[in-house]
Amino acid sequence: MRRLINFAVLLLVLGAGYIAVTQPENLPFRVPWQVQTAPALPQASPPPPDTTVQAGPLGRVTDTAIESLVARQSISIPALRAREYPGSKLSVVRNLNPGGNYSRQVISYQSDGLRIFALLTVPRGTPPQGGWPAIVFNHGYIPPDEYRTTERYVAYQDAFARAGYVTLKSDYRGHGDSEGTARGGYNDPGYTVDVLNAAASLKADPRVNRARMGVWGHSMGGQLSLRAMLVDPDLKAASLWAGVMASYDILATDWNPPSGEQKPTLDTLNRRYLRALSPNAYLQELDGRPLQLHQGTADKDVPYSFQKDFADDLRAARQQFTAYKYPGDNHNLSGNLRLALDRSVAFFKENL
């Protein structure tokens, strides 16, 4: 079991508190199949078909075989693309006290047959031609039983709402009053499915311009945002803060290894599989949609090196991005919050 350090930071900004902690869950870092050379030896109890891959005549597992196996994993980009995301009408649950120039409501929508709750902000006044631009807002890990719709990321949504954006922050399944079971954002596709259905629900809302939609994500929400962009081409840009964005093979060895123990290592086959399973293997399919990255160098939850690794992957895929480094700042960028928010707002104004 990989241990993660529980971490809590209280951030008081614009009168709103927010707590973010590291996610205590395993990532899909075990190669879940056995390699057989051809011809395979008879077995009394053959492994399930989705956990076995046939090697070539020289005993080498081909890239095609690995890609086929990856496509059978529910968390993979191919598997997520094979699903449908109809979303639903945004149903008002209750009205909240408004912001300075926008309304605030707890709403619900449908995802995988589950009722998912969310916090919606809508600018006041006459919308621009085609409707308001919109941002799907993806929060980081918070213990699901502690999560409350109106107690997290309030100041963050406020910055975008004041700037004229519809924002929708989902309470992923199993969070707050949302139905379903919280199974985590890395091993299970559920949270990503909820994000994609949130985007579909916004597209169908007459107040929203579906041609001007982006995503914002923090920590685990950065990973969800990247997956959502790779599945839904209508998401035009993303601002990612302290995202868990390094490729899975790097996360497997470099993310909070057990204290006092030797750093884990991967053999070549395991590394090939994890690399292929990672969303980073599909970055070319962003097709030029821009990303903006923010991270502090003193982040105790997600190493700053992960932003550098992700930037290297984006360069290799020839995708456009801007990366900001905040010396000495923490996981929540609390020392540079206003600067980071201003940069994010300016980014969306330029790209949506």
NUVEX-561643 format. One line per 8 residues: number of its first residue (from 0); their letters; for each residue y, x, z of N, C-alpha, C. Coordinates in steps of 0.2 Angstrom, whole numbers, plus 5000, padded with zeros to 4 digits. Atoms other than C-alpha are relative to their C-alpha. Layout:
N
NUM> a> Y:X:Z:Y:X:Z:Y:X:Z  ...;
END
This chain:
352
0> mrrlinfa> 4994:5004:5000:5000:5000:5000:5006:5004:5000  4994:4997:5000:5017:5006:4996:5005:4997:5005  4995:5002:4995:5029:5005:5010:5007:5000:4998  4993:5000:5001:5047:5000:5008:5004:5000:5006  4996:5000:4994:5060:5003:5020:5004:4994:5001  4996:5006:4999:5068:4987:5027:5007:5003:5001  4993:4998:4999:5087:4989:5025:5004:4994:5000  4995:5005:5000:5101:4977:5029:5007:5002:5001;
8> vlllvlga> 4993:4999:4999:5119:4978:5026:5004:4994:5000  4996:5005:4999:5132:4966:5031:5007:5001:4996  4994:4999:5004:5146:4964:5018:5005:4994:5001  4995:5005:4999:5162:4955:5022:5006:5001:4995  4996:4999:5005:5172:4952:5007:5003:4993:4998  4997:5006:5001:5185:4938:5004:4997:4995:5004  5003:5005:4995:5178:4930:5019:4993:4998:5000  5007:5002:5001:5160:4929:5013:4996:5005:5002;
16> gyiavtqp> 5004:4995:4998:5146:4938:5021:4994:5000:4995  5006:4999:5005:5130:4944:5011:4996:5005:5003  5005:4995:4997:5114:4953:5017:4995:5001:4994  5005:4998:5005:5103:4962:5005:4995:5005:5003  5005:4995:4998:5087:4971:5009:4995:5002:4995  5005:4998:5005:5074:4980:5000:4994:4996:5000  5006:5005:5001:5059:4971:4993:4994:5003:5002  5007:4998:4997:5043:4973:5003:4994:4997:4996;
24> enlpfrvp> 5006:5002:5004:5031:4970:4988:4998:5006:4996  5002:4995:5005:5020:4980:4977:5002:4998:4993  4999:5001:5007:5024:4983:4959:4993:5000:4996  5006:5000:5004:5011:4981:4945:4998:5007:4998  5001:4993:5002:5007:5000:4946:4993:5002:5000  5007:4998:5001:4988:5000:4946:4998:4998:4993  5003:5001:5006:4979:5002:4930:4995:4995:5001  5005:5006:4998:4969:4985:4931:4994:5000:4996;
32> wqvqtapa> 5006:5000:5004:4955:4990:4919:4996:5006:5000  5004:4994:5001:4941:5002:4916:4999:5002:4993  5000:4997:5007:4939:5013:4901:4992:5001:4999  5007:4999:5002:4922:5012:4892:5000:5004:4993  5001:4997:5006:4917:5023:4878:4995:4996:4996  5004:5004:5004:4909:5015:4863:4994:5005:4998  5002:5007:4998:4895:5010:4863:5000:5000:5007  5000:5001:4993:4897:5003:4880:4993:4999:5003;
40> lpqasppp> 5007:5001:4997:4882:5004:4892:4999:4993:5003  5001:5007:4997:4874:4988:4898:5002:5000:5007  4998:5000:4993:4881:4982:4914:4997:4993:5003  5002:5006:4996:4874:4970:4927:5005:4994:5000  4994:5005:4999:4891:4962:4930:5006:5003:4996  4994:4998:5004:4903:4965:4916:5007:4998:5003  4994:5001:4997:4921:4966:4921:5003:4994:4995  4997:5006:5004:4932:4951:4915:5003:5003:4994;
48> pdttvqag> 4998:4997:5006:4938:4953:4897:5008:5002:5000  4993:4998:5000:4957:4955:4902:5000:5006:5004  5000:4994:4996:4952:4970:4913:4996:5006:4997  5004:4995:5003:4942:4980:4901:5003:5002:4993  4998:4998:5007:4948:4990:4885:4995:5005:4997  5005:4996:5004:4937:4998:4872:5003:5006:4998  4997:4994:5003:4940:5016:4869:4997:5002:4993  5002:4998:5007:4938:5024:4852:4994:5005:5001;
56> plgrvtdt> 5006:4996:5000:4923:5035:4847:5001:5006:5003  5000:4994:4996:4930:5050:4855:5002:4999:5007  4999:5002:4993:4933:5041:4871:5008:5000:5001  4993:5001:4998:4952:5040:4869:5002:4993:4999  4997:5006:5001:4961:5024:4872:5006:5000:4996  4995:5000:5005:4972:5020:4858:5006:4996:5002  4994:5004:4998:4990:5014:4859:4999:4993:4999  5001:5007:5001:4985:4998:4851:4996:4996:5005;
64> aieslvar> 5004:5003:4995:4972:4995:4864:5004:4999:5006  4995:5000:4994:4985:4998:4878:5005:4994:4999  4996:5006:5002:4997:4986:4869:4997:4993:5001  5004:5006:4999:4984:4973:4868:4999:4998:5007  5001:5002:4993:4980:4974:4886:5007:4998:5004  4994:5002:4997:4998:4974:4891:5002:4993:4998  4998:5007:5002:5001:4958:4881:4996:4994:5004  5004:5005:4996:4988:4949:4892:5002:5000:5007;
72> qsisipal> 4998:5000:4993:4997:4953:4908:5006:4995:5000  4995:5006:5000:5008:4938:4913:5007:5003:5001  4993:4998:4999:5023:4949:4918:5003:5004:4994  4998:4996:5006:5024:4958:4901:5005:4996:4996  4996:5003:5004:5037:4955:4889:4997:4996:4994  5003:5004:5005:5025:4949:4875:4997:4993:5003  5003:5006:4996:5017:4936:4888:5006:4996:5001  4994:5004:4999:5035:4930:4893:5002:4997:4994;
80> rareypgs> 4997:5003:5006:5040:4928:4875:4995:4994:4997  5005:5005:5002:5024:4917:4872:5001:4994:5003  4999:5006:4997:5030:4904:4884:5006:4997:4998  4994:5004:5002:5043:4890:4882:5004:4999:5006  4995:5001:4995:5059:4888:4892:5004:4994:4999  4996:5006:5002:5065:4870:4890:5006:4999:5005  4995:5002:4996:5076:4870:4905:5000:4993:5002  4999:5007:4999:5083:4853:4910:5007:4999:5001;
88> klsvvrnl> 4993:5001:4998:5099:4844:4914:5001:5002:5007  4997:4998:4993:5109:4851:4929:5001:4994:5004  5000:5006:4996:5107:4838:4942:5004:5002:5006  4996:4998:4994:5121:4838:4956:4996:4998:5006  5003:5001:4994:5114:4839:4973:5005:4998:5005  4994:5001:4995:5130:4840:4983:5006:5004:4997  4994:4996:5002:5148:4845:4980:5002:5004:5006  4998:4995:4995:5155:4860:4990:5008:5000:4999;
96> npggnysr> 4992:4999:5000:5173:4865:4994:5001:5004:4994  4998:4996:5006:5181:4871:4978:5002:5007:5001  4997:4993:5000:5186:4889:4974:5008:4999:4998  4993:5000:5001:5204:4893:4970:5002:4996:4993  4999:5003:5006:5203:4887:4952:4993:4997:4997  5006:5002:5003:5185:4881:4950:4996:4995:5005  5004:5004:4996:5173:4868:4957:4993:5004:5002  5006:4997:4997:5157:4873:4967:4995:4994:5001;
104> qvisyqsd> 5005:5005:4999:5141:4862:4967:4993:5003:5001  5007:4999:5000:5123:4864:4973:4997:4995:4995  5003:5004:5005:5113:4858:4958:4993:5002:5000  5007:4998:5001:5095:4858:4953:4998:4999:4993  5003:5001:5007:5085:4860:4937:4993:5001:5000  5007:4999:5001:5067:4861:4931:4998:5006:4997  5003:4993:5002:5057:4877:4929:4992:5000:5002  5007:5000:4999:5038:4877:4927:4998:4993:5004;
112> glrifall> 5002:5006:4996:5037:4859:4934:5003:5000:5007  4998:4999:4994:5046:4865:4949:5008:4998:5000  4993:5001:4999:5063:4859:4956:5003:5006:5003  4997:4994:4998:5074:4874:4957:5007:4999:5002  4993:5001:4999:5091:4874:4966:5004:5006:4998  4995:4995:5002:5106:4884:4962:5007:4998:5002  4993:5001:4999:5124:4886:4965:5004:5001:4993  4997:5001:5006:5135:4881:4950:5008:5001:5001;
120> tvprgtpp> 4992:5001:4999:5154:4885:4948:5002:4999:4992  4997:5002:5006:5164:4878:4934:5008:5000:5000  4993:5000:4999:5182:4882:4930:5003:4993:4999  4996:5006:5001:5195:4869:4931:5004:5001:4994  4995:5000:5005:5207:4864:4917:4996:4999:4993  5003:5001:5007:5204:4863:4898:4996:5006:4998  5004:4995:5002:5190:4873:4892:5002:5003:4993  4998:4997:5006:5192:4885:4877:4996:4996:4995;
128> qggwpaiv> 5004:5003:5005:5186:4879:4860:4992:5002:5000  5007:4998:5000:5167:4878:4860:4997:5000:5007  5002:5001:4993:5166:4877:4879:5001:5007:5004  4999:4994:4996:5167:4889:4894:4994:5006:4999  5005:4995:5000:5158:4906:4893:4996:5000:5007  5004:5001:4994:5144:4907:4906:4996:5006:5001  5004:4994:4998:5135:4920:4916:4994:4997:5005  5006:5001:4996:5117:4918:4923:5000:5006:5005;
136> fnhgyipp> 4999:4995:4994:5119:4926:4940:4993:5001:5004  5007:4998:4997:5103:4935:4947:5000:5004:5006  4999:4996:4994:5103:4940:4965:4994:5004:5001  5005:4995:4998:5093:4954:4973:4995:4997:5005  5005:5002:4995:5079:4953:4985:5003:4998:5007  4999:5002:4993:5082:4943:5001:4994:4996:5002  5006:5003:4998:5068:4937:5012:5000:4992:4998  4999:5007:5003:5064:4920:5004:5001:4995:5006;
144> deyrtter> 4999:5005:4995:5063:4911:5021:5007:5001:5004  4994:4999:4997:5080:4918:5026:5006:4998:4995  4995:5001:5006:5089:4914:5009:5003:4993:5001  4996:5006:5000:5102:4900:5009:5004:5000:4994  4997:5001:5006:5110:4894:4993:5008:5003:5000  4993:4999:5000:5128:4895:4999:5002:5007:5004  4998:4995:4995:5127:4911:5010:4999:5007:4997  5002:4993:5003:5123:4925:4997:5005:5001:4994;
152> yvayqdaf> 4997:4998:5006:5134:4933:4984:5006:4996:4999  4994:5005:5001:5149:4921:4987:5006:5003:4997  4994:4996:5002:5162:4934:4984:4999:5002:4993  5002:4998:5007:5153:4940:4968:5001:4995:4995  4999:5006:5005:5152:4923:4960:5008:4998:4999  4993:5002:5000:5170:4920:4965:5004:5004:4995  4997:4995:5004:5176:4935:4955:5000:4997:4993  5002:5002:5007:5168:4928:4939:5003:4993:4999;
160> aragyvtl> 4997:5007:5001:5173:4910:4942:5007:5000:4999  4993:5000:5000:5191:4914:4945:5002:5003:4993  4998:4998:5007:5191:4923:4928:4998:4996:4994  5001:5005:5005:5186:4908:4919:4992:4999:4997  5007:5000:5002:5167:4909:4918:4996:4994:5004  5005:5003:4997:5154:4896:4922:4995:5005:5003  5006:4996:4997:5141:4904:4934:4995:4996:5003  5006:5003:4997:5124:4899:4939:4995:5005:5004;
168> ksdyrghg> 5004:4995:4996:5115:4908:4953:4994:4996:5003  5006:5004:4998:5097:4902:4955:4997:5002:5007  5004:4998:4994:5087:4901:4971:4993:5000:4997  5007:5000:5004:5071:4907:4963:4995:4996:5004  5006:5004:4997:5055:4898:4967:4998:5002:5007  5002:4998:4993:5051:4898:4986:5006:5002:5004  4994:4998:4996:5069:4902:4991:5004:4994:5001  4996:5006:4998:5079:4890:5001:4996:4994:4999;
176> dsegtarg> 5003:5007:5001:5075:4872:4996:4996:5000:4993  5004:5000:5006:5067:4877:4979:4993:4999:5001  5008:5001:4999:5049:4872:4976:4997:5006:4997  5004:4994:5003:5035:4884:4972:4999:5005:5006  5002:4994:4996:5029:4900:4980:5004:5006:4998  4997:4993:5002:5039:4916:4981:4995:5005:5000  5005:4995:5001:5027:4929:4974:5003:5007:4998  4997:4994:5002:5040:4942:4970:5002:5001:4993;
184> gyndpgyt> 4997:5000:5007:5050:4948:4955:4996:5005:4996  5003:4995:5004:5038:4962:4949:4993:4999:4998  5007:5001:5002:5020:4957:4950:4999:4993:4997  5001:5007:5003:5023:4939:4945:5006:4998:4996  4994:5002:5005:5033:4931:4931:5004:4994:5002  4997:5006:4998:5039:4916:4941:5008:5001:5000  4992:5000:5000:5057:4922:4945:5003:5001:4993  4998:4999:5007:5059:4928:4927:5000:4993:4996;
192> vdvlnaaa> 5000:5006:5003:5054:4911:4921:5005:4995:5003  4995:5004:4997:5066:4903:4933:5007:5002:4997  4994:4997:5003:5080:4914:4926:5001:4997:4993  4999:5002:5007:5076:4909:4908:5001:4993:5000  4999:5007:5000:5075:4891:4912:5007:4998:5002  4993:5001:4998:5092:4892:4921:5004:5001:4994  4996:4999:5006:5099:4900:4905:4999:4994:4995  5001:5005:5005:5091:4886:4894:5004:4994:5003;
200> slkadprv> 4996:5006:4997:5099:4873:4906:5007:5001:4999  4993:4999:5002:5116:4881:4904:5001:4999:4993  4999:5001:5007:5114:4881:4885:5001:4993:4998  5000:5007:5002:5111:4862:4885:5006:4997:5003  4995:5003:4997:5126:4859:4896:5006:4999:4996  4994:5001:5004:5141:4852:4886:5006:5004:5002  4995:4996:4998:5153:4862:4896:5000:5007:4998  5001:4993:5001:5146:4878:4891:4999:5002:4993;
208> nrarmgvw> 5000:4998:5007:5148:4888:4875:4993:5005:5000  5006:4996:5000:5130:4894:4872:5000:5006:4996  4999:4994:5004:5136:4907:4860:5004:5006:5004  4997:4995:4996:5145:4916:4874:4997:5000:5007  5004:5000:4994:5132:4918:4888:4998:5008:5001  5002:4993:4998:5128:4934:4898:4996:4999:5007  5003:5000:4994:5119:4939:4913:5003:5006:5005  4998:4995:4994:5123:4948:4930:4994:5001:5004;
216> ghsmggql> 5006:4999:4995:5110:4956:4941:5001:5005:5005  5000:4994:4995:5109:4966:4957:4993:5001:5002  5006:4998:4998:5094:4976:4962:4994:4997:4997  5006:5003:5003:5078:4966:4959:5003:4995:4994  4997:5004:5005:5090:4954:4949:5002:5004:4994  4999:4996:5006:5094:4969:4937:4993:5000:4996  5007:5000:5003:5075:4969:4933:4999:4993:4996  5001:5007:5003:5075:4950:4930:5005:4999:4994;
224> slramlvd> 4995:5001:5005:5091:4951:4920:4998:5004:4993  5002:4997:5006:5084:4964:4908:4994:4997:4997  5005:5004:5004:5068:4954:4905:5002:4994:4997  4997:5006:5003:5078:4939:4902:5003:5001:4993  4997:4998:5006:5088:4948:4889:4995:5001:4994  5006:4999:5005:5072:4954:4880:4997:4994:4998  5004:5006:5003:5065:4937:4879:5005:4995:4997  4995:5005:5003:5081:4927:4875:5006:5003:4997;
232> pdlkaasl> 4995:4996:5003:5092:4934:4862:5007:4997:5000  4993:5004:4999:5106:4921:4866:5004:5003:5006  4997:4996:4995:5110:4932:4881:5003:5006:4997  4997:4995:5004:5123:4943:4874:5002:5007:5003  4998:4994:4997:5127:4956:4887:4998:4999:5008  5003:5000:4993:5122:4961:4905:5004:5005:5004  4997:4996:4995:5131:4969:4920:4995:5001:5005  5005:4999:4995:5118:4977:4931:5002:5005:5006;
240> wagvmasy> 4997:4996:4994:5122:4983:4949:4993:5003:5003  5005:4997:4996:5110:4995:4957:4993:4997:4998  5006:5004:5002:5096:4988:4947:4993:5005:5000  5007:4996:5000:5077:4993:4948:4998:5000:4993  5000:4999:5008:5078:4999:4930:4996:5005:4997  5004:4995:5003:5068:5014:4929:4993:4998:4997  5006:5002:5003:5052:5013:4919:4994:5000:5005  5005:5001:4994:5036:5007:4929:4997:5007:5002;
248> dilatdwn> 5004:4994:4998:5028:5024:4928:5004:5005:5004  4996:4996:4995:5043:5032:4937:5001:4996:5006  5000:5004:4994:5044:5018:4949:4994:5001:5004  5006:4999:4997:5026:5021:4953:5000:5006:5004  5000:4993:4996:5029:5039:4959:5006:5001:5004  4994:4997:4997:5047:5040:4964:5004:4995:5005  4996:5005:4996:5052:5024:4973:4997:4999:5007  5002:5001:4993:5050:5025:4992:4993:5002:5001;
256> ppsgeqkp> 5007:4998:4998:5034:5035:4993:4999:5001:5008  5001:5001:4993:5026:5034:5010:5002:5007:5004  4997:4994:4996:5035:5046:5023:4995:5005:5002  5005:4995:4998:5026:5062:5026:4994:5001:4996  5006:4999:5004:5014:5060:5012:5002:5003:4993  4998:4997:5007:5013:5069:4995:5002:4995:4995  4998:5004:5005:5022:5061:4981:4994:4998:4995  5005:5002:5004:5010:5050:4971:5000:5003:4993;
264> tldtlnrr> 5000:4997:5007:5005:5057:4954:4996:4995:4995  5004:5004:5005:4998:5048:4938:4997:5004:4995  5003:4996:5006:4986:5054:4925:5003:4997:4994  4997:5002:5007:4990:5052:4907:4999:4993:4998  5002:5007:5002:4981:5036:4904:5004:4995:5004  4996:5005:4996:4989:5027:4919:5008:5000:4998  4993:4999:5002:5006:5034:4914:5002:4996:4993  4999:5004:5006:5004:5027:4896:5000:4993:5001;
272> ylralspn> 5000:5007:4999:4999:5010:4902:5006:4997:5004  4994:5003:4996:5013:5008:4915:5006:5001:4996  4994:5000:5005:5026:5014:4902:5000:4995:4995  5001:5006:5005:5019:5001:4890:5002:4994:5003  4999:5006:4996:5020:4988:4903:5007:4998:5002  4993:5001:4997:5038:4991:4908:5004:4997:4994  4995:5003:5005:5052:4981:4900:5004:5006:4996  4997:4995:5004:5059:4998:4895:4997:5002:4994;
280> aylqeldg> 5004:4998:5006:5046:5000:4882:5003:4996:4994  4997:5005:5005:5056:4986:4872:5007:5000:4999  4992:5000:5000:5074:4992:4874:5003:5000:4993  4997:5000:5007:5076:4994:4855:5001:4993:4998  5000:5007:5002:5074:4975:4854:5006:4996:5003  4993:5002:4998:5091:4973:4863:5004:4999:4994  4997:5001:5007:5097:4975:4845:5008:5001:5001  4993:4999:4999:5114:4982:4851:5004:4996:5005;
288> rplqlhqg> 4996:5003:4995:5118:4970:4864:5002:5004:5006  4998:4994:4995:5128:4980:4877:4998:4998:5007  5001:5000:4993:5124:4984:4895:5005:5004:5004  4995:4996:4996:5135:4990:4909:4996:5001:5007  5004:4998:4994:5127:4999:4924:5005:5003:5005  4996:4998:4994:5134:5002:4941:4995:5002:5006  5005:4998:4995:5126:5012:4955:5004:5005:5005  4998:4995:4995:5131:5022:4971:4995:5005:5001;
296> tadkdvpy> 5004:4994:4999:5125:5039:4974:4996:5000:5006  5003:5001:4993:5121:5035:4992:4996:4994:5001  5004:5006:5000:5110:5020:4988:4994:5002:5003  5006:4999:4996:5096:5020:5001:4994:4996:4998  5006:5005:5002:5086:5006:4993:4998:5002:4993  5002:4998:5007:5086:5011:4974:5003:5007:4998  4997:4994:5001:5088:5029:4970:5005:5000:4994  4995:4999:5006:5103:5034:4959:4997:5003:4994;
304> sfqkdfad> 5004:4998:5005:5091:5043:4949:4997:4995:4995  5003:5005:5005:5084:5027:4942:5005:4998:4995  4995:5002:5005:5101:5023:4934:5000:5005:4994  5000:4995:5005:5100:5040:4925:4994:5000:4996  5006:5001:5004:5082:5037:4920:5001:4994:4995  4999:5006:5004:5087:5020:4913:5004:5002:4994  4995:4997:5005:5102:5028:4904:4996:5004:4995  5004:4995:5005:5090:5041:4896:4996:4995:4995;
312> dlraarqq> 5004:5004:5004:5079:5027:4890:5004:4996:4995  4996:5004:5004:5093:5017:4883:5003:5005:4994  4998:4995:5006:5099:5033:4873:4995:5001:4995  5006:4999:5004:5082:5036:4867:4999:4994:4995  5000:5006:5004:5082:5018:4860:5006:4998:4996  4994:5000:5004:5099:5020:4853:5004:4993:5001  4997:5006:4998:5106:5005:4863:5007:5002:5003  4994:4999:4997:5124:5004:4869:5001:4998:5007;
320> ftaykypg> 4999:5001:4993:5129:5005:4887:5005:5004:5003  4995:4996:4996:5142:5011:4899:4997:5000:5007  5003:4999:4993:5136:5018:4916:5006:5003:5005  4995:4998:4995:5147:5020:4931:4997:5003:5006  5002:4996:4994:5144:5032:4946:5005:4999:5005  4995:5001:4994:5151:5028:4963:4998:5005:5005  5002:4995:4996:5150:5044:4973:5000:4998:5008  5001:5002:4993:5144:5041:4991:5000:4992:5002;
328> dnhnlsgn> 5000:5007:4999:5143:5022:4989:4993:4998:5001  5006:5003:4998:5129:5011:4995:4997:4995:4995  5003:5005:5005:5117:4998:4987:5004:4995:4998  4996:5005:5001:5130:4985:4988:5007:5001:4997  4994:4998:5003:5144:4995:4981:5006:4998:5005  4995:5003:4995:5154:4990:4997:5006:5004:5000  4994:4996:5000:5166:5004:4996:5004:5000:4993  4997:5001:5006:5170:5000:4978:5000:4993:4997;
336> lrlaldrs> 5002:5007:5002:5167:4982:4977:5005:4997:4995  4995:5003:5005:5184:4976:4969:5000:5004:4994  4999:4997:5007:5184:4990:4956:4994:4998:4996  5006:5002:5004:5166:4986:4951:5000:4993:4997  5000:5007:5002:5169:4968:4950:5006:4999:4994  4995:5000:5005:5185:4971:4940:4997:5003:4993  5003:4997:5006:5175:4982:4928:4995:4995:4997  5004:5004:5003:5162:4969:4926:5003:4994:4997;
344> vaffkenl> 4996:5005:5003:5174:4955:4923:5003:5002:4993  4997:4997:5006:5183:4966:4910:4994:5000:4994  5005:5000:5004:5166:4969:4902:4998:4994:4997  5002:5007:5002:5161:4951:4900:5006:4997:4995  4994:5003:5004:5179:4947:4893:5000:5004:4993  5000:4997:5006:5176:4960:4880:4994:4999:4995  5006:5000:5004:5158:4956:4875:4997:4993:5000  5003:5007:5001:5156:4937:4877:5006:4996:4997;
END
